[in-house]
Every structure is written in C-alpha cells, then in structure tokens.
Amino acid sequence: MSSKLGISSRALQSGAETAFLVLGKAKELEAQGKSIIHLEIGEPDFDTPSYIKEAAIKALNKGETHYTPTPGISELRKAIAERTMQDFGVEVDWKDVSVTVGAKEAIFVSLATIVEEGDEVIYPNPGYPAYEAGIRFFGGIPKPLMLKEENEFRMTSEEVNSLVSNKTKAIIINSPENPTGSVLSKEDVKGIVEIAKSKGIYVISDEIYKYIIYDELKHYSPIQFDESRENTILIDGFSKSYAMTGWRLGYIITPKHLTQPLQKILNLITSCPSSFSQVAALEALKGGLSSVKKMVEQYAVRREALVEEISKIEDVSMVKPKGAFYGFVNIKNVTNKTNLESSKLASVLLENYGVAVLHGTAMGSNGEGYLRISYANSIENIREGIRRMGRAFRELTNRKA
Ligand SMILES: Cc1ncc(COP(=O)(O)O)c(C=O)c1O
C-alpha cells in the first residue's frame, strides 16, 4: 500500500548546527560522571548583566506578557535605529528595523525574502553553518568562498568578485567571523559593497560580534558605504554582546523595499519576539556599552591565555583571532600523522580526554584540518582544556612529553 507518511526533501537535506549536537554529547558524558571542559559552544559564560534582568522582571510583573507587533515594540526599534546611527554615523529609519527571535531567525528570514530557486549566494567557508543550510533550504545554490589562512581568513573583495556570476543574488559577510575570528578591513567591506552595487545584488552582513573586537581594530558595516541603502541587509542581536543567548533576541535592518515582505514572513513564523525579552533589550541599549566593554576586556585576557597554551603544543598553530571569541586551530600536522580527520579527533578529545571542541568541518568543508575552540570560558578552563588537547595530541602522535 502506498504511504504518504514521508518526510519532505527540504527537511531531509537540511543541515543543523553541530555545536549543539556536540554539547548534547558532552552533557551525556558529564551525566555519566566524566569531567568535561566545554570549549565547543559559542556562548558567553557570563550571566546577563543584572540591570537587564531586572528590567525583564519588572516587565513581567507589570503584565508585559502578551503579543507585541510583529516587528517588535516601537521603543526598541527606535533604540536600535538610534544605536546604529551612533555606531556608524548613518541615518536609519526605525520602521526598517525588525526585531527577530535571535539573529538566527534574521538570517533565515532574510534568505526567505530574497532567494529564488537557482539563485547563487556567496558566503564564507568556514563560516556559521546557518548560512549554507538556509541558502539550500530556499532552493538557492551555495557558493562558498574558501577563506585562506594566509589571508588571516579574511574575505577579500577580489575573491568575492571572482565568484560573482549573473545568477548571484547575495553575498553574506560576517565580521568578526565565527569560527576564525577574522575581521574585515574598511577596504574589504567597501570593496564588497562596490561589487554589490555595480552588480545589483544584496550584501547580508551578520554583525553579531561587532563589539567583540580586539587590538583597537574598528568594525565596519556595509551600511556605511551603501548610500542609497538598497543593497544592505544588516543582521545583529543581543546574544553575544550582552550575554543574552537564552533571551532569543536579534534584529534585522532592511532596505525599504524588503521591509514589508520580510515582516510578512516573520508574522508567519513567530508572530512576534518575546515581549519581556524586548523590554530587557531596550534596557540593555539604554544602559550603553559599559557592561559589554567589561566582558570584552575579559575575552581579551582569555584570548592571550589561549594563544599562550596553543603555542606550547607541538604540531598545532593558530592565527591570533582579531574578534569574536573563537580560536581556529590548525591541526593539519596531527591529522596527517594520525590519519584521523578533524571530526574523529574531536570525538577522541571529547570521549578520551574530556575536552569538548568543535571540528572545523562543522563550520564547512573548508574547515578540515582545524578545530574551533570557544574561549568564552574561564582562564582555568581554557588552560586545562588546551593542556588536555596537548596531551591527547602527544599520545596520539606517540611523542614523549
Ligand atoms: C555568526 C553568527 N550569527 C548568528 C548567530 C545566532 O545568534 P542568535 O540566534 O543567538 O542571536 C551566531 C551564534 O552562534 C553566530 O555565531
């Protein structure tokens, strides 16, 4: 008898974010009593600053527990527009700001709004996995731009240009980048916007790590170079800068012609973001950047600890990350000597040495030979985790200590 109890091809071929799967496995091992150091998940270990939590508690007590307009409460949208103006010196119409359920929803909904079957979308590889999965989900053709270690994993405008065809619909950029910590220069961003303008394509700019940047580097957004504001889709959120991952709050700033269609899709998927999370996010913005700066200072110290510990391990190396809170560690000597792929090595590290890291291929095919280490963790845990990794690699390659 024929059956209709199938699963859609979209669901079957859909990718998922592996960091959550590794976290699940690590938690299982912990439940069995094993000591695990968590360097796999991309989330601040800091608690949400208390003034933000208090605003949410107040909102709950005041009964702000209902639906809000689909694109979010106007006070928050206005505050986001205001902050964007302060950060980049450009005018933003608050009506083009839509608040989303995390930046992840913003990525999905931006692709849903612009991608037609067969459209090509350029994106960084290694890169945040939701880009490739989202492009495929909407019938687009993923065009990975293979980031090069010798370029410090930056996406140059020349490389972007070489991938643009008459089918290209959009270029996704992410600076500072997950997983490599690379930061695009002003020239990179400007050059990419110039390509987008001359070819009539979009730039989707995921700026979720924009405040987590080191060495006095400056963050640049395509919105600064796109005067007509027709090409730039800006994505950001509260998860990383304000340690608010569980509040599920992001936002998207769209060219005017995309705002209504995009909000229609948001309406369809989530109706609106969480009401009291929005009140808390408004407070986060009103409170300025001092709590963010304090956390970034801590990340900077941890980055140095990571660099130091990595330098003690033979056979591995790392480009010093310039932003975000990840190190992308080159382990090609270890994979060559052991004949084990990075995914296998990551499993061995977790199961036999109690350190959870993410294999580079979880962030795209071009991540083979690398491990992503999240240093949003205490200095002690970072040092201990990397020591465990060093011991593992010594034993696996049969070197003496
Ligand atoms: C580059 C990048 N974009 C977007 C997100 C999604 O963030 P959220 O949905 O928590 O706002 C993440 C989370 O890891 C990320 O690394």
The ligand as a Gaussian input file, in Angstrom:
#p B3LYP/6-31G(d) Opt

LIG

0 1
 C       27.885000      34.357000      13.212000
 C       26.654000      34.099000      13.991000
 N       25.499000      34.618000      13.565000
 C       24.360000      34.397000      14.220000
 C       24.323000      33.631000      15.362000
 C       22.999000      33.390000      16.042000
 O       22.850000      34.079000      17.215000
 P       21.453000      34.204000      17.975000
 O       20.423000      33.485000      17.176000
 O       21.661000      33.627000      19.316000
 O       21.173000      35.685000      18.014000
 C       25.504000      33.060000      15.847000
 C       25.501000      32.181000      17.039000
 O       26.407000      31.443000      17.306000
 C       26.696000      33.307000      15.149000
 O       27.866000      32.793000      15.544000

